[in-house]
Amino acid sequence: MTTITESPKRRLRDRLSIPHTYAIILSIVILVGILSYVIPSGEFERIDVDGRMMVVPGTFDTIAKTHMAPFDIFTAIPRGMQAAAQIVFYIFLVGGAFGVIRATGAIDAGINRLVQKIGKSERFIIPLVMIVFSVLGFTTGMAEECIIFVPIGIGIALSLGYDAIVGTAMVAIGAASGFIGGMMNPFTVGVAQGIAEVPLFSGIWFRTAVYIPILAFAIFYVMRYAARIKKNPETSILYGRVGGVGSTEYAVSEEIPPLTARRSIVLILLALGIAINMYGVFNWGWFLDQLAANFFIVAMLSGIIGGLGINGSFTNLVEGMRAVVFGALVVGFARAILVVMQDGQTLDTIVNFIADGISHWPPTLTVIGMFVFQAILNFFIPSGSGMAATTMPLMVPLSDLLGIDRQVAVLAFQYGDAITNSIIPTSGALMGYLAVARIPYELWVKFIWKLIAVWLVVAALALVAGAIWGVPA
């Protein structure tokens, strides 16, 4: 997985001269450190409201200037790692758990069996495959992990008289729809809500209400394109290229493990684990530690039942952690920005300055501005958990001052991050899909841009609704 996803991403970054995500974050750390010598120190009063530390509007006041020693700017990095330790290790454990589950072959076998059961039922194949991957997207945050299924999707599409774009879209856009919904996504919504100090996975029904049209239009979009090229292959974006209708250049005979009794039990354990986490969050007050512990238990049971043994389970646990090391550590790295602003006591000054500038804006316009800001920043920081750690410490007090529900600030981050992942060239998952499918990036953009536009409109309307009526817990 790492070889497939990182190589095209690295090549494209080099071609576009886009700095590494860590380089961007380090630059921000140094910049806010330098600005601490220039920006006046100040602070708001804060009060505890239902377990959250809320900014009190109108209480900002400047205080004696606090200067940071240059070396302290760099000590903020390990201190940021320590401050974000709960989230960092949560990501590691959940990533490791899915590494074990994936190693049993249960997910691959289950999806393959489902596809075989459907056979060549054109009427159901596209929506059902997209729904399955969307569920994986909103429950497990699956993105790069779907790359191995792209050849299967392409094989199905070609056998039905479609092209490689349809096969890729069934997997990639299906997973993306769920990722946008994010109802139980531990790597984006979980991290952002943890930073925002709102109940974990709260607002699930609001997110579900937005997810349904997101997925429905995606299915309609892919099915309409598929029907058009089935009727006239020359309308295929890949017509005359590798991956066009009737293409024979693909080796689609992937070695997918059979769905044995052991793997069926692993799938049941995974579903049960997710269900227990949902119940624990809403009825037992579970947070990151309990969720990670439950996933760990599921992983160990899955490894043993799936035939990996104790040693094999822990080997794949470590491999799973290795796969998420970028996203996990970037959370701690980004937390250094907050550490520097807190040490220099400039965070509240910056928030107050922004709030003064936009305080006359209606809340609906403010949340759209947050949304656009997150979407633009995602080009440079394509890690969802990393962007949450970078932006939410600023967005949370700002939303308090402007009277905007923190849940809406989380939604602005969530949609700004997730939607653009399907079109930006810095997305590792997207470039991995296209590398495997051998689809030129510019042709993918030609195919998907209208869908992205609709998704952005749906998200904007959802944010406006959230700003006006709030987001029910």
C-alpha positions, 0 to 999 in steps of 0.5 A: 500500500505504501509503495503504491500511494506514496510514489505517485504522490511524491513524484507529483509533489516534486513536479509541482514543487509543493513543500512536504506537509511537515515542511509547511507545518514547521514553517508555520511553527517558526512564523508564529514564533517570530510573530510572537515578538511582534503581536501583542500578548493578550487573553480572553476570560474562559469559563467552563460550560458543560465540560468545555472551556468557552471563550467569553466574548468582550473580555479580551485584554492585552497583557504584559508581552511574553517573549519566547527564546528562539530555542523554545520555538523548536522545543514546542515540537516535542511538547506538541507531541506530548500534548497530542499524545492521546490523539496520536496513540489513538490513531496508531492503535486504530491504524494498527488494529485495521492492519491486523484485520486487513492481514486476515484477508477478511475484508478483501474476501468479503468484498470479493464474495459480495461482487461475485454474488452480484455477478453481472447484474448491471442494475445493482452492481454500481450502487451496491459496490459504491454503498459498500465502500461508502460504509467503509469510508464513514466507519473506518476512514478507509481511503488509501486502503481501497487502492487494492480494490481498484483492479477488481472494480475495473475488471467488473466495469470492463466486463459490463461494457464500461471503461476504467473510469467507471471501475475506479469511480465505484471504489474511489467515489464510493469510499469518498462519499462515506469519508465526506459523511464521516459519521464514525470516521476516527481519523477526521471527525474523531480527531476534530471533535476531540480538539473541539471538546464536543462529544465524540461522534455527536451530530451523527444524524445531521451528518447522516442527513448530509451523507445521503444526498452526497452518496445518492448523487455520486451513484447517479453521476457514475451510473449516468456516465456508465449508461452513456458510454455503454450506449456510445463508447466514443463518449468515454473520456478514455476513448482510444486510450488504455482503459477505454471500453473493451480495453484488454490491457489490464491484468484483473485476476487479483489473488483475493483470498476465499471467504472462509469460516474464519474470515466470516467470523472476523467480519462479524467481529469487526461489525460487532466492534464498530457497533459496540463503539457506537453504543459506548460513545452514546450510552457509556460516555466512551472517548478515544481511550475506550474506542482504541482499547475496543479496536485493539481487542477486536484486532487481537481476536481477529488475528488469532481467529483469522490464523495469524497467531500471536506473533503474526497479529503483533507483526501486522499491528506494527505494520498497520501503525506504520501505514498511519505514521504520517497522519498520526505524527503530523497531529503532534507536529501540528500541535506545536503551532498551538504550543507556540501561540499559547507560550507567546500568548498570541492565540487570543490576540489573533482570534480577537483580530479575526473576530473583529474583522468579520464580526459584522458578517452573518454567521452563514457567510462566516461558516462558508468562509471557514469552509473555503479556508479549509478546502484551500488549506487541504491542498497543502496539508492533505492529511485530515488528522493533521489539518484538524490539529492545525486549524481547529485550535484557531477555529474553536475559539473563533466560533465561540466568539462569533456565536457559531456552534463548535459542531459547525466549525467541525463540519466546515473542517470535515467537508473542506478536507474530505470533498477536495481529496477527490480532485487535488493532486496532492491527495495520496489516495487519489494519486494511488487510485489513478496510478493503479488504474492508469488514468491521467490526472487531467482526464480524471479532473474532466470526469469528476469536476461536476460532481465535486461542484455539486458536493461543494454546494450540498456541503455549503447548504448543510453548513448554512443550515447548521449555522442557522438551526444548529447541529443536534447532538 
